[in-house]
């Protein structure tokens, strides 16, 4: 009798497993059970992480004090770059002085009266900007004498006037140059800047480099 009961239990278990396998579309039951265990472990880990973040987040703190006032705005500071070739210079009469004029629309009467205009020069084979007035050694037109060349600038409403001459008033070939004109309205002026240092002026006023005009 006991043997018949045990046999019936084994048959019942087999039938139950067969039904379970049929329910899962014939997939391996062991694989399914393993996947379920991994899924439960992953859910448990996610729950722990969520609880950890919840426990660590506290109430928002009080708003801190206001920061110091910023520097004056630079939106109205204008910087223009011009390429001036040898042919652009005009000799004044029979003198050794040559001149050229740059049109700068941002120089208005208020800038002339209360603002500032800084002019810088560089040679076309250099990246260094030199504040005007600027002197450098050069040869005269004959190539025989060494002399100091001078480049200067003055400005008025709507323009910058450039001049070139040598100390000995000798004629000299003027090389191609670039000129940068920085126009600063009175409301944007910042004290304590070394205007002869273009890199400092560029940094303080946030000047961006643009293509030559």
LOKE-359476 format. One record per residue: residue in one letter; chain; x negated, y, z negated of N, C-alpha, C in turn; residue number from 1. Coordinates in steps of 0.1 Angstrom, whole numbers. Each point is the difference from the previous one (the first is absolute). Example, Ala and Ser with C-alpha at 12.3 -4.5 7.8 and 13.67 -1.06 7.14 Angstrom:
<pts>
PT  type  mol    nxx    nyy    nzz   caxx   cayy   cazz    cxx    cyy    czz  seq
PT     A    A   -132    -57    -78      9     12      0     -9     12      0    1
PT     S    A      4     11      7     -9     11      0      8     11     -8    2
</pts>
This chain:
<pts>
PT  type  mol    nxx    nyy    nzz   caxx   cayy   cazz    cxx    cyy    czz  seq
PT     X    A     -8    -12      0      8     12      0     -9     13      0    1
PT     X    A    -10      0     -8     -9     11     -1     -7      2     14    2
PT     X    A     -4    -10      6     -6      1     13      9      7     10    3
PT     X    A     14     -4      0      9      6      9      1     15     -2    4
PT     X    A      0      4    -13      2     14     -4    -12      8      5    5
PT     X    A    -12     -5     -2    -12      7      4     -1      1     15    6
PT     X    A      5    -10      8      0      0     14     10     11      5    7
PT     X    A     11      1     -7     10     10      4     -5     14     -2    8
PT     X    A     -8      2    -11     -6     13     -3     -9      4     11    9
PT     X    A     -9    -10      4    -10      3     11      7      4     13   10
PT     X    A     11     -7      3      8      3     12      6     13     -1   11
PT     X    A      5      4    -12      6     13     -2    -10     11      2   12
PT     X    A    -12     -2     -5    -11     11      1     -4      1     14   13
PT     X    A     -1    -11      7     -4      1     15     11      8      7   14
PT     X    A     12     -4     -2     11      7      7      0     15     -3   15
PT     X    A     -3      3    -13      0     15     -4    -11      7      7   16
PT     X    A    -12     -6      1    -11      6      7      3      1     15   17
PT     X    A      6    -10      5      4      1     15      9     12      2   18
PT     X    A     10      2     -9      9     11      2     -7     13     -2   19
PT     X    A     -9      1     -9     -8     13     -2     -8      3     13   20
PT     X    A     -7    -11      5     -8      2     12      9      4     11   21
PT     X    A     12     -6      1      9      4     11      4     14     -1   22
PT     X    A      2      5    -12      5     14     -3    -11      9      5   23
PT     X    A    -13     -3     -2    -11      9      4     -4     -2     14   24
PT     X    A      8     -6      8     -3     -2     14    -12     -9      3   25
PT     X    A     -2    -10     -9    -11     -9      3    -14      4     -3   26
PT     X    A     -1     12     -7    -14      4     -3     -5     -7    -12   27
PT     X    A    -12      0     -2     -7     -8    -11      4      6    -13   28
PT     X    A      6     -7     -9      5      5    -13    -12      5     -9   29
PT     X    A    -11     -7      1    -12      4     -8     -5     14      4   30
PT     X    A      0      2     13     -4     13      5      9     11     -5   31
PT     X    A     13     -3      1     10     10     -5     -2      3    -15   32
PT     X    A     -2    -10     -8     -2      2    -14    -12      8     -3   33
PT     X    A    -11     -3      8    -13      8     -2      3     15      3   34
PT     X    A      7      2     11      3     14      4      8      7    -10   35
PT     X    A     10     -7     -6      8      6    -10     -8      4    -13   36
PT     X    A    -10     -9     -3     -9      3    -12     -8     13      3   37
PT     X    A     -6      1     12     -8     11      4      8     13      0   38
PT     X    A     13     -1      5      9     12      0      3      4    -14   39
PT     X    A      2     -9     -9      3      4    -14    -12      6     -7   40
PT     X    A    -12     -5      4    -12      6     -6     -2     14      5   41
PT     X    A      3      2     13     -2     14      6     10     10     -6   42
PT     X    A     12     -5     -2     11      9     -6     -4      3    -14   43
PT     X    A     -6     -9     -7     -4      3    -14    -11     10     -1   44
PT     X    A    -10     -1     10    -11      9      0      5     14      4   45
PT     X    A      9      1      9      6     13      4      7      7    -12   46
PT     X    A      7     -8     -7      8      5    -12    -10      5    -10   47
PT     X    A    -11     -7     -3    -10      5    -10     -6     13      5   48
PT     X    A     -3      2     13     -6     12      5     10     12     -2   49
PT     X    A     13     -3      4     10     11     -1      1      4    -15   50
PT     X    A      0     -9     -9      2      3    -14    -12      8     -5   51
PT     X    A    -12     -4      5    -13      8     -4      1     14      4   52
PT     X    A      4      3     13      1     14      5     10      7     -8   53
PT     X    A     12     -6     -3     10      6     -8     -5      4    -14   54
PT     X    A     -7     -9     -6     -5      3    -13    -11     11     -1   55
PT     X    A     -8      1     11    -11     10      1      5     14      3   56
PT     X    A     11      1      7      5     14      4      7      7    -12   57
PT     X    A     -6     11     -3      6      8    -11      8     12      5   58
PT     X    A      5      8     -9      7     11      3     -9     11      7   59
PT     X    A      6      8      9     -8     11      6     -4     10    -10   60
PT     X    A    -13      4      1     -5     10     -9      5     14      3   61
PT     X    A     -3     10     -8      4     14      2     -8      6     11   62
PT     X    A      6      9      7     -7      7     12    -11      8     -6   63
PT     X    A    -12     -1      7    -12      7     -5      1     15      3   64
PT     X    A     -9      8     -5      0     14      3     -3      4     14   65
PT     X    A      4     11      5     -2      4     14    -15      3      2   66
PT     X    A     -5     -4     12    -14      2      3     -3     15      2   67
PT     X    A    -13      3      2     -4     14      2      4      4     14   68
PT     X    A      1     13      2      4      6     13    -11     -4     10   69
PT     X    A      5     -3     12    -10     -3     11     -6     12      6   70
PT     X    A    -10     -2      9     -7     10      7      9      8     10   71
PT     X    A     -3     12      3      8      7     10      2     -8     13   72
PT     X    A     12      2      6      3     -7     12     -9      4     12   73
PT     X    A     -3    -10      9     -9      3     11      6     -1     13   74
PT     X    A     14      0      0      7     -2     13     -3     11     10   75
PT     X    A     -3     12     -5     -1     12      9    -15      2      4   76
PT     X    A     -9     -8     -5    -14      1      4     -2     -6     14   77
PT     X    A     -6      8      9     -1     -4     14    -14     -1      4   78
PT     X    A     -4    -12      6    -14     -2      5      1     -3     14   79
PT     X    A     -8      7      8      0     -2     15    -15     -1      4   80
PT     X    A     -2     -9     10    -14     -3      5     -1      4     14   81
PT     X    A    -10      7      4     -2      4     14    -13     -4      5   82
PT     X    A      0     -4     13    -13     -4      7     -4     13      8   83
PT     X    A    -12      5     -2     -5     12      7    -12     -5      7   84
PT     X    A      0      2     13    -11     -4      9     -9     12      2   85
PT     X    A    -12     -3      7     -9     11      3      6     10      9   86
PT     X    A      9     -4      9      6      9     10     11      9     -6   87
PT     X    A      4     -4    -12     11      8     -7     -5     13     -6   88
PT     X    A    -13      1     -2     -6     12     -6     -1     11     10   89
PT     X    A      2     12     -4     -1     12      9    -11      9     -6   90
PT     X    A    -10      3      9    -10      9     -5      5     14      0   91
PT     X    A     -4      8    -10      5     14     -1    -10      9      6   92
PT     X    A      3      5     12     -9      9      8    -13     -6      2   93
PT     X    A    -11      8     -2    -14     -5      1     -6     -5    -13   94
PT     X    A      9     -1    -10     -5     -4    -13     -2    -15     -1   95
PT     X    A     -6     -4    -11     -2    -14     -2     12     -6     -9   96
PT     X    A     10      7     -1     12     -4     -8     10     -6     10   97
PT     X    A      6    -11     -4     10     -7      8     12     -2    -10   98
PT     X    A     12      0      6     12     -1     -8     10     -9      7   99
PT     X    A      9     -6     -9     12     -8      5     11      2    -10  100
PT     X    A     12     -1      5     12      2     -9      9    -12      0  101
PT     X    A      4     -4    -12      9    -11     -2     13      5     -4  102
PT     X    A     11     -5      6     13      4     -3      5     -9    -11  103
PT     X    A      4      6    -12      5     -7    -12     12      7     -4  104
PT     X    A     12     -6      4     13      6     -3      3      1    -15  105
PT     X    A     -5     -9     -8      3     -1    -14     -6     11     -8  106
PT     X    A     -9      8      6     -5     12     -7      9     12      2  107
PT     X    A      8      2    -10      9     12      1     -5     11     -9  108
PT     X    A      8     11     -1     -5     11     -8     -1     -3    -15  109
PT     X    A      9     -8     -5      0     -4    -14    -13     -8     -3  110
PT     X    A     -5     -8      9    -12     -8     -2    -12     10      1  111
PT     X    A      0      9      9    -10     10      1     -1      8    -13  112
PT     X    A     11      4     -6      1      9    -11     -4     -8    -13  113
PT     X    A      6    -12     -2     -1     -6    -13     -4    -15      0  114
PT     X    A     -1     -6     12     -4    -14      1    -15     -2      3  115
PT     X    A     -3    -11      6    -14     -3      3     -2     -7     13  116
PT     X    A    -10      3      7     -3     -8     13    -15     -4     -1  117
PT     X    A     -2    -13      1    -14     -6      0     -3     -6     13  118
PT     X    A    -11      3      6     -4     -5     13    -13     -8     -2  119
PT     X    A      0    -12      7    -11     -9     -1     -5     -4     14  120
PT     X    A    -12     -3      2     -6     -4     12     -7    -13     -1  121
PT     X    A      0     -8     11     -9    -12      1     -4     -1     15  122
PT     X    A    -12     -7      1     -4     -3     14      7    -13      4  123
PT     X    A      1     -1     13      9    -11      5     -6    -14     -2  124
PT     X    A    -13      0     -4     -7    -13     -3     -1     -2    -15  125
PT     X    A      8      8     -8     -1     -1    -14     14     -1     -6  126
PT     X    A      1     -5    -12     13     -1     -7      0      9    -12  127
PT     X    A    -11      8     -2     -1      9    -12      6     14      4  128
PT     X    A      9      5     -9      5     13      3     -8     11     -8  129
PT     X    A     -4     11      6     -8     10     -6      9     13     -1  130
PT     X    A      1      5    -12      8     13     -2     -7     11      7  131
PT     X    A      8      9      6     -5     12      6     -1     11    -10  132
PT     X    A    -10      9      1    -11      1     10    -10    -12     -2  133
PT     X    A     -5     -4     12     -9    -12      0    -12      4      9  134
PT     X    A    -12     -5     -5    -13      3      8     -6    -13      2  135
PT     X    A     -7     -1     12     -8    -12      3    -11      4     10  136
PT     X    A    -11     -8      0    -11      3      9      3     -4     14  137
PT     X    A     -4      8     10      2     -3     14    -11      6      8  138
PT     X    A     -1     -4     13     -9      6      9      7     11      8  139
PT     X    A     -8     10      4      6     10      9      3     -6     14  140
PT     X    A      6      8      8      4     -5     14    -12     -5      8  141
PT     X    A    -12      6     -3    -12     -5      8     -6    -12     -6  142
PT     X    A      4     -4    -12     -5    -12     -6    -14      2     -6  143
PT     X    A     -5     12     -1    -13      3     -5      0      5    -15  144
PT     X    A     10      6     -5      0      5    -13     11     -6     -9  145
PT     X    A     -4     -2    -12     10     -6    -10      6     12     -8  146
PT     X    A     12      0     -2      7     11     -7     12     -6     -8  147
PT     X    A      5      9     -8     12     -4     -8     13      4      8  148
PT     X    A      9     -9      2     13      3      6     10      2    -11  149
PT     X    A      9      9      2     10      3    -10     14     -1      6  150
PT     X    A      9     -7     -7     14     -1      4      9      6    -11  151
PT     X    A      8      9      4      8      7    -10     15      1      5  152
PT     X    A      9      3    -10     14      1      3      6     11     -7  153
PT     X    A     10      7      6      9      9     -6     14     -4      4  154
PT     X    A     10      5     -7     13     -4      4     10     12     -2  155
PT     X    A     11     -1      8     11     10     -1     13     -8      3  156
PT     X    A     10      8      1     13     -7      2      0     -8     13  157
PT     X    A      2    -13      0      1     -8     11    -13     -4      7  158
PT     X    A    -11      3     -6    -13     -4      7    -12      0     -9  159
PT     X    A    -10     -8      4    -13      0     -6    -10      4     11  160
PT     X    A     -9      9     -3    -10      5      9    -13     -6     -4  161
PT     X    A     -7     -7      9    -13     -6     -2    -11      8      7  162
PT     X    A    -11      1     -7    -12      7      6    -12     -9     -2  163
PT     X    A     -9      2     10    -13     -8      0    -11     10      4  164
PT     X    A    -11     -1     -7    -12      8      3    -12     -6     -7  165
PT     X    A    -12      4      5    -12     -4     -6     -7     11     -8  166
PT     X    A     -8     -4    -10     -7     10     -8     -8     10      8  167
PT     X    A     -7     -5     10     -9      8      8      8      7     12  168
PT     X    A     13     -2      0      8      5     11     -5     -6     14  169
PT     X    A     -5    -12     -1     -4     -7     12     12     -8      6  170
PT     X    A      1      0     13     10     -9      6     -2    -14     -3  171
PT     X    A     10     -7     -3     -2    -15     -3     13     -7      5  172
PT     X    A     -3    -12      4     11     -9      5      9     -4    -12  173
PT     X    A     13      2      1      9     -4    -11      5    -14      3  174
PT     X    A     -2     -9     -9      4    -14      2     15     -1     -2  175
PT     X    A      6    -11      5     14     -3     -3      2     -2    -15  176
PT     X    A     11      5     -5      3     -1    -14     15     -2     -3  177
PT     X    A      3     -5    -12     14     -1     -4      1     10    -12  178
PT     X    A     12      6      0      3     10    -11     13     -5     -7  179
PT     X    A      0      1    -13     12     -3     -8      4     12     -8  180
PT     X    A     13      4      2      5     12     -7     11     -5    -10  181
PT     X    A     -3      3    -13     10     -3    -11      7     12     -4  182
PT     X    A     13      1      1      8     11     -4      8     -3    -12  183
PT     X    A     -2      8    -11      6     -2    -13      8     12     -4  184
PT     X    A     13     -1     -1      9     11     -5     -3      2    -14  185
PT     X    A      3     12     -5     -3      4    -14      7    -10    -10  186
PT     X    A     12     -4      3      7     -9    -10     -7    -14     -1  187
PT     X    A     -8     -4      9     -7    -13      0    -14      1     -5  188
PT     X    A     -5     12     -3    -14      1     -4     -3     -7    -13  189
PT     X    A    -11     -7     -1     -5     -7    -12    -13      6     -4  190
PT     X    A     -1      4    -13    -12      6     -5    -11    -10     -2  191
PT     X    A    -13      4      0    -11     -8     -3     -5    -10     10  192
PT     X    A      4      2     13     -4     -9     11    -12      6      7  193
PT     X    A    -10     -8      3    -11      4      8      4      0     14  194
PT     X    A      3     12      5      5      1     14    -11     -4     10  195
PT     X    A    -13      0     -4    -11     -3      9     -1    -16      2  196
PT     X    A      7     -7     -8      0    -15      0     13     -4      7  197
PT     X    A      0     -3     13     12     -4      6      6    -13     -5  198
PT     X    A     -8     -9     -5      6    -13     -5      8      3    -13  199
PT     X    A     -5     10     -8      8      3    -12     13      7      4  200
PT     X    A     -1     10      9     12      7      5     10    -10      6  201
PT     X    A     -5    -10      7      9    -10      7      7     -8    -11  202
PT     X    A     -7     -4    -11      5     -9    -10     11      8     -8  203
PT     X    A     -4     12     -4      9      8     -9     13      3      7  204
PT     X    A     -1      4     13     12      5      7      7    -12      8  205
PT     X    A     -6    -12      0      6    -11      7      0      2     15  206
PT     X    A    -11      5      5      0      3     15     -3    -14      7  207
PT     X    A      8     -2     10     -1    -12      9     -7      4     12  208
PT     X    A     -8     -9      6     -7      2     12      9     -2     12  209
PT     X    A      0      9      9      8     -1     13     -9      0     12  210
PT     X    A      6     -3     11     -8      1     13     -3     15      3  211
PT     X    A    -11      2      7     -4     13      4     10      7      9  212
PT     X    A      1     13     -2     10      7      9     -7      3     13  213
</pts>
